[in-house]
Amino acid sequence: MDDVSIIAGRQNQNVPLSSSERAQRKLQKKKEKERKRLKRKHNYSMNILKQKGKVKKENIEKLKRFCSESVTEKAIVERVTSKTGQKDIIENVLKDNLRQKMLDSLSIIVKDAFGDNKTLYLKNRRARVCAGRSLLKHMSKGTQTKDMFKNEEELKGYIKQKFTKRAILFFDTVRKCEIYNELWVQLGKVRALCSIGGGPGNDLAGSILMLEKYFNFTPMVASSFDWACENWSSMFSRIRNSLCKSRANIKMKNFFLEISDEKTDMVKFKEFDLFIFSYILTETRNKWHHFFRRIWVTAKPGAIFYFAEPCPWQLHILLSLFPHWRACADYFWIDSSMDFAESQRLNTRQGPAVLLVWKRG
């Protein structure tokens, strides 16, 4: 009998195990867990295919091979199959594959920025999470103060809870715009982008990676404008250094911005093609209206504005300021209400409310 059988037999007889036997059993469980994880990962695409329909064997093999290549999703679909009945199935598999690659890239960025993750995740983990939640609670109510951003534990807690979620939200929502041909083409022309209230750079990271994976280019300029940029500077620098390590041509900087300051020079916003407002309207309620009117006038024709909020009430206020905007022409709901016009007027969503506005030339 092998050692594993002996250990199992002794456990069945309620005989206490020695320390070496316990260590061996623990190692055995760890190996079994890793084997199951790898098996799930290996069969990921196959499981999706089984659930959604049948695809020819040769197409599955081609799909596996092409997923590992650096080619666009559209090119893969064209090379794998020409049958429309199978095209939708394969596109869904590829979208899931791209999303997983996006998550992997974000994980690498965070790990590279904060070492082996111990500085971000393990040391004083409970205190950090509580501190991060406290900061988020104040931000959701618009009661945050600059002193709250001086606590490094709170900032790290915020990054742990929100960095990947906010970055992947941009990816998940903006790629829905592929059905709007003109808007999708305009997104492919983005070369300079900025994030208003950018914090540590989570939305910039998400937008840069999304444009790389769908349009095969990296923006030349990525700027963050934040009221607490000095407090975020150390975290932003870590993320920037990690992100720019393999992207030497990108200029990524953070700047101070006070939304309620009417003396803010708006000329600097003329160069940007994409403006990201992520949860900033809720955090600056009753303060952003005049600022947005000014930035809208300053922005170049063709500029795109991305808004994400926990619920759509601030976005409805935004739309009321510009009654001449047309649905699915000047503005686009790209959240859970995207295909339900009657739901777009409501103040509830399944998940965050996301709106895209296009300043047509």
Steps between C-alpha positions, in 0.01 A plus 500: 500500500622852426529779756179669386295180555655452844414856601142461372462171687626646825260793465208262454601325825515839679871449568682834552745585221858597564629845397674358191182315396293818544750692286484229233119506499501881476738479201279238338192723532693795359610299196145376442364854523758626249425212263130582505571870444717428196238264363230768532726753329585257219134421432375860536427566132372147444241535779366822349469333161310205648255733671433726203505262205703259293805595298697276269807334649742662256360843587551437872864409441550812288331708770737366768801572282399848389402613851866491594605714202522880499227561242173691527175334598348572158794339319469187714130468425559539127777239500317247715162483325293656227169349618275756667341233720833437671632855488298628800612209716867551420476879548364444852787264581753751371344784701530292815860423405579871448342586834712239676812641331395846621467375859837328475661824375348701785620242751854526360491881519390501866747227594785682328401831662478359853762226495379157603163648610594468868525878531148533358309190602651320797656747743232643733242369254195536725586855608569598140170364371307681774687823426429467129131444566489810719648711219260350243203571725587869520570520126161347417332772709721783374625571855868417442770742618866531403611374840342162420742458209807543722461154652699256288308204644173646373645557153633145480165370624329697223736355236446146627123531479451720193800504265418187300121549522510852354750403229301195388176702508638723224597193298166321546284800411691680224543188290119490469533803269616269222138492374518876432730506197574875486564524874722190494709651219534820705617301803770351279634852439559579869864601554476716814277432798444647844326391817321763711533396864742231386636404844767228470441455125262204494283639218806602298639147532168349394463729198859451382474121517157499333624710206805273466297180494230623260683750277863382530645838594609681817389863561782754500367712791317387817440765766327490836345813655413473867423724796725282721774431243779570752366232733454254216839577342697211656233243405456654155877490442514128582216420261648725230847342527349153476273592207767691307772239546408340166344817356787747477321740261206581726502824703311435823474780758270620778394861558308697761142595416235669712168459318329786683780748414375729221854624434614159370676537164302286254746528209692194622194282429499576126747222415293210638286261293347309792382636837430256785268603785488197727284544814606866511153653445366331813805600703473866385121532491374856449854612403571349159231668282689817408830314461350254253341777292844662470680177414231412242553832322880459515517138379587437136231379256485120507593477870339217700387526863467192720289518819463225760297546818356266767147601389376717210348798683799730438511386135134595458588846632781516242261412217254764619771767456526413130144430378608510134709183538349203315491143630722255308644794304650743752477285813496124555401299807746210519389344827225246582237729341675508163235290318201623701400858419224504762755410772738781410271761661504316834735570790602136541739273315638150537847611592649848438339752265724575201447766234710591197465845339645588159567859400440460130714712270 
